[in-house]
Amino acid sequence: MAAEPEILDELRRLRARVPQLTGALAASVDGLVLAHDTPGVEPESVAALTATALGVAVRMADVTGQGDLRELLVRGVYGYVATYAAGRTAVLTLLAQDRVNVGRLHLEGRRAGARIGELVDAEATARDAGKAAARTAKPAARTAAPRTRTTRAPRTTGTSAPTTTES
């Protein structure tokens, strides 16, 4: 993925702005890791669980008439797991200590999610445009030698005079 270094930079800037973050991960909505800064945590597991939780949260928002999902917040004894929409095809998951300022977490998480969404969506748009161009591109026409007519000599038969049938 071409945008991975830029996404990773965004995750690191986010962790610098919110010191109580213990991890940050960008993943596809299908649960594939795009980029992560999650020391001590297995990113593939977090991405897979994020996709599962996202599915439940999207359904919950839909059933209750709350509209499209924007974020999901889970609070445990030792801290928070916050997930934010990041464009059409990605999510941002943040791990934070219990003493984090939740307002600041949301503010920075929403901003970073929007930025990561721009990066991922721009790459997806470029990739889709490339595929469309490849599908519509016509193969180069083959240049064949021009066709010429050759004149043929009339057929000759074994007899010199035409034969007629008598009735």
C-alpha positions in Angstrom: 0.0 0.0 0.0 1.5 3.3 -1.1 -0.2 5.4 1.6 1.2 3.2 4.5 4.1 5.5 5.4 1.8 8.5 5.5 -0.7 6.7 7.6 2.0 5.6 10.0 3.2 9.2 10.3 -0.3 10.3 11.1 -0.5 7.6 13.8 2.7 8.7 15.4 1.7 12.4 15.3 -1.5 11.4 17.0 0.3 9.5 19.7 2.5 12.6 20.3 -0.6 14.9 20.6 -2.3 12.5 23.0 0.4 11.1 25.4 -2.0 8.7 27.1 -2.5 6.7 23.9 -0.9 3.3 24.2 -1.5 2.2 20.6 -3.0 3.3 17.3 -4.0 1.2 14.4 -5.5 1.9 11.0 -7.3 -1.1 9.4 -9.7 -1.8 6.6 -13.3 -2.4 7.5 -12.6 -6.0 6.6 -10.1 -6.3 9.4 -6.8 -6.1 7.5 -4.0 -4.0 9.0 -3.1 -0.9 7.0 -0.6 0.6 9.5 0.0 0.3 13.2 1.9 1.7 16.2 0.8 -0.7 18.8 3.7 -1.9 21.0 2.9 -4.9 23.1 -0.4 -5.6 21.2 -0.9 -8.0 18.2 -2.1 -5.7 15.4 -3.8 -8.4 13.4 -5.9 -9.5 16.3 -6.9 -5.9 17.1 -7.8 -5.3 13.4 -9.9 -8.5 13.2 -11.8 -7.6 16.5 -12.3 -4.1 15.3 -14.0 -5.4 12.1 -16.2 -7.6 14.2 -17.1 -4.8 16.7 -17.7 -2.5 13.8 -20.2 -4.9 12.2 -22.2 -5.0 15.5 -21.9 -1.2 16.0 -23.1 -0.5 12.4 -26.0 -2.8 12.9 -26.9 -1.2 16.3 -26.8 2.3 14.8 -29.0 1.2 11.9 -31.6 -0.6 14.0 -31.9 2.3 16.4 -32.2 4.8 13.6 -29.0 6.7 14.6 -27.6 6.8 11.0 -24.1 6.0 9.8 -21.6 4.9 12.4 -19.0 7.6 13.2 -17.3 6.2 16.3 -17.3 3.4 18.8 -16.0 3.7 22.4 -15.4 0.8 24.8 -14.3 1.5 28.4 -12.5 -1.2 30.3 -11.0 -1.2 33.8 -7.6 -0.2 32.5 -8.5 2.1 29.7 -10.4 2.8 26.4 -10.6 1.4 23.0 -12.0 4.0 20.6 -12.8 3.3 16.9 -13.4 6.1 14.4 -14.6 6.0 10.8 -11.7 6.7 8.4 -13.2 7.3 5.0 -15.3 4.8 3.1 -13.2 1.7 3.6 -11.0 2.1 6.8 -11.2 2.6 10.5 -8.9 4.1 13.1 -8.6 2.3 16.4 -7.0 3.9 19.4 -6.0 2.3 22.7 -5.8 4.7 25.6 -5.0 4.7 29.3 -7.9 5.2 31.8 -6.7 8.7 32.7 -7.0 10.0 29.1 -9.1 13.1 28.5 -11.9 11.5 26.6 -12.9 14.9 24.9 -9.3 15.3 23.7 -9.3 11.6 22.6 -12.4 12.2 20.5 -11.2 15.5 19.0 -7.8 14.1 17.9 -9.3 10.7 16.9 -11.8 12.3 14.6 -9.2 14.5 13.0 -6.8 11.7 12.5 -9.6 9.4 11.2 -10.6 12.1 8.7 -7.0 12.5 7.5 -6.4 8.7 7.2 -9.7 8.4 5.4 -8.5 11.0 2.8 -5.3 9.0 2.3 -7.0 5.6 2.0 -9.8 6.9 -0.2 -7.4 8.8 -2.5 -5.4 5.6 -3.0 -8.5 3.5 -3.6 -9.8 6.1 -6.1 -6.5 6.1 -8.0 -6.4 2.2 -7.9 -10.0 2.0 -9.2 -9.2 4.6 -12.0 -6.2 2.5 -13.0 -8.3 -0.7 -13.2 -11.0 1.1 -15.2 -8.4 2.5 -17.6 -6.9 -1.0 -18.1 -10.3 -2.5 -18.8 -11.2 0.1 -21.3 -7.9 0.3 -23.0 -8.1 -1.3 -26.5 -5.3 -3.5 -27.5 -3.0 -2.1 -30.1 -4.2 -2.8 -33.6 -2.1 -5.3 -35.5 -0.7 -3.9 -38.6 -1.1 -6.5 -41.4 0.4 -6.3 -44.8 -2.1 -4.8 -47.3 -4.1 -7.3 -49.1 -3.5 -7.6 -52.8 -5.4 -9.4 -55.5 -3.5 -11.8 -57.6 -4.7 -12.6 -61.0 -5.1 -16.2 -62.0 -4.6 -17.7 -65.3 -7.7 -19.4 -66.7 -7.9 -23.2 -66.2 -7.1 -25.3 -69.1 -8.6 -28.7 -69.7 -7.1 -31.8 -71.2 -9.1 -31.3 -74.4 -8.7 -28.4 -76.6 -12.4 -28.0 -77.6 -15.3 -27.7 -75.4 -17.5 -30.8 -75.3 -21.2 -30.7 -75.8 -23.7 -33.4 -74.9 -26.0 -34.6 -77.6 -29.5 -35.5 -76.8 
